[in-house]
Amino acid sequence: MKATSEQRGWIVRSGDDYLCPKDGDIGYTANLVDAGTFNTEEEAKDAGRDHCDPGFVVIRDPR
């Protein structure tokens, strides 16, 4: 789910890729500009645990 510009949201990075939630599915993208955002840090962590290898990081959306 995309956060509003006032609430930048959270991004999940796994290796050189970012999670890209879209239309109820989760994919990956190498481009930060295409990375999806999660509304809460906990939502991002849950997605990382479900879709990434250990070592993923959750960061505040810098865009």
N, C-alpha and C positions, 0 to 999 in steps of 0.2 A: 504494500500500500504506500502510495506517495505521500510524504509529509508536505505541509505547506511551507512556503518560503520563510515564514516566521519561525517555524519549527523545522529546522533543517533535517532532523531525523538522524538515523544511524545506518551505517554501511558495514557490510561484512566482507572482509578481504581474506582470501584463502590462497596463499602462495602469490602468484602473479595475477590472479583473477578476483573479480568481485561478484557477489551474488546479484542476480537480476530477477527479482520477483515480477511476474507479469501474468495477468489473466488467470490467477490461481495456481500458477506453476512457478517453479524456481529454475532458472538457468544460470549461466556464467557469462561474464564478459571481461575482456582484458582492458577495456576502456573505462576509466573512472566516470567519464561523462555519461556513460550508459548504465552505470551501477544503479540498482534500485535502492530505495531507502525504506527503512522500517520506522514506524512511529515511536517505538520505545526501545531502549537498550535491551530489555528482557526479550522482546519479540525478535530482535536481531540475534541475540545469543541462542535462542531456541532454534532459529533457522540455521545458524552456523552448526549447532550440534546435529541437526537433522540432515544437513546437506554438504558438510565440509569434513575434511580430515582434521584430526587434532592439530592445533597450532593456528587455527583461524583467529583473526582479530576483529573486534568490533570497534569502529571509530565513528566519531561525530562527522557528519557530512560536511566537508570543507567548501562545498560549492556555494 
